[in-house]
Every structure is written in structure tokens, then in C-alpha cells.
Amino acid sequence: MDSIKILIADDHTIIRNGLKLMLDKNSKFKIVGDVNSGSAAIDFIEKNSNQVDIVLMDIDMPGMNGIEATKILTSKHPHIKVLALTMHKEEKFINDMINAGALSYILKETDIPELVQAIENTALEKKYYSNEVSMSLINALMKKGTDNGHDLSKRELDVLKLIASGMTNKEAGEKLFISARTVESHRRNILDKLDFKNTSEMIRYAIENDLI
């Protein structure tokens, strides 16, 4: 299997160097470059788009921030996946990055095993959120999901959150201590209530309407 090719975008030299030092030890990864701004990330990818699989993207950077850069990158280079790596755990930043096209979102305080898992999931086009990020999303679901027009039960909101985070029916069932078949039943109920054809439409709707 080919190495996962990673570009690091962060304005702090010590963070970039630390990430390179840690990730270079893993034979699954190849660090192809590091930049200190969103515009520099775009410039790098314009010249090396075939050499990048994932961008580890900070949010706060001088000039063009990570949100603006993610929006441009995912629009022009959809094969490149963005994994937000930031100190921000607030719902607004999470939603802004997801809306911009970031597939995954983790915090800088995460440990190395979780960072590795997040990168591997993202490479497989599976969403990955840090625990605190997931809690922020589910709290938003619980707060807003019962507003008029979103007549979802607490269990359906739980299922929606886990599906939106990239879990399979089996994984969501294990998390909620229910069967995969029951998760599928809840998923279908959500689709019926919100009049959607598939899970992608459901997740897109949840993001666009600030349910996650």
C-alpha cells in the first residue's frame, strides 16, 4: 500500500516540526511539505496536486485562514482531503470548517494514536472527530434538533450524530448498545421524517441547518 502523502499547514514552526518528527516515524505516512499559511498551502498544491492526499490544516493563520483555504482546496482539488488540526473546539469553528469541506476535525491536544487514527480514517474518506468535537456536535443536535420541523427523537438524534461522524451501522450500534439492524431502522426513520433519499442528503442537511 502506498504511503499517505501529507501536507502540514500551520503558522507555528514548532508545531510543524513536531508533527513532522512524529509522523515521519510511521511508515504509512510521507510528509511532502509544510507551509505557514492558507495561501501557501494553495500555492503548494497548485504545483504538487498529485503529491498530496491529506492536508493537516490549522484554522488561525496569517493572511488566508484555514477555513478560506479549505473552501478553495476542496473545490478545486476534491481528491485532496482536509483534516482540521486546531485548538478551537467551539461549534462555530467546527461548522465553518465542515461547511468549507473539511472531512475531519481534531484538536491539537489529541494524542499521537488518535492523530494517526484520524489521518487513516480521512485517507479512507471516513470522517473523524475528536471526542470533544463530537460532544460539541451532539450537544448542538440535542439543542436544535427538536426545533419545529425537525421532529426527531433523542435516539434518532444520537444515530444521526454517529452516522454524520462516519460510523457504520455496526459501529453506531456498539456505541449505543443496540443492534446494527436497529440503527438502520432509526436511519430510515430519519430519512422518512426529513424526506431524504439517502444518508448523504441527510448529513448535508444537518450541516447546512446547523444541526451539527
C-alpha positions, 0 to 999 in steps of 0.5 A: 500500500502506498504511503499517505502523502501529507501536507502540514499547514500551520503558522507555528514552526514548532508545531510543524516540526513536531508533527513532522518528527512524529509522523515521519516515524510511521511508515504509512505516512510521507510528509511532502511539505509544510507551509505557514499559511492558507495561501501557501498551502494553495500555492503548494498544491497548485504545483504538487496536486498529485503529491498530496492526499491529506492536508493537516490544516490549522484554522488561525493563520496569517493572511488566508485562514484555514477555513478560506483555504479549505473552501478553495482546496476542496473545490478545486482539488476534491481528491485532496482531503482536509483534516482540521488540526486546531485548538478551537473546539467551539461549534462555530469553528467546527461548522465553518470548517465542515461547511468549507469541506473539511472531512475531519476535525481534531484538536491539537491536544489529541494524542499521537494514536488518535492523530494517526487514527484520524489521518487513516480514517480521512485517507479512507474518506471516513470522517473523524472527530475528536471526542470533544468535537463530537460532544460539541456536535451532539450537544448542538443536535440535542439543542436544535434538533427538536426545533419545529420541523425537525421532529426527531427523537433523542435516539434518532438524534444520537444515530444521526450524530454517529452516522454524520461522524462516519460510523457504520451501522455496526459501529453506531450500534456498539456505541449505543448498545443496540443492534446494527439492524436497529440503527438502520431502522432509526436511519430510515426513520430519519430519512422518512421524517426529513424526506431524504433519499439517502444518508448523504442528503441527510448529513448535508442537511444537518450541516447546512441547518446547523444541526451539527 
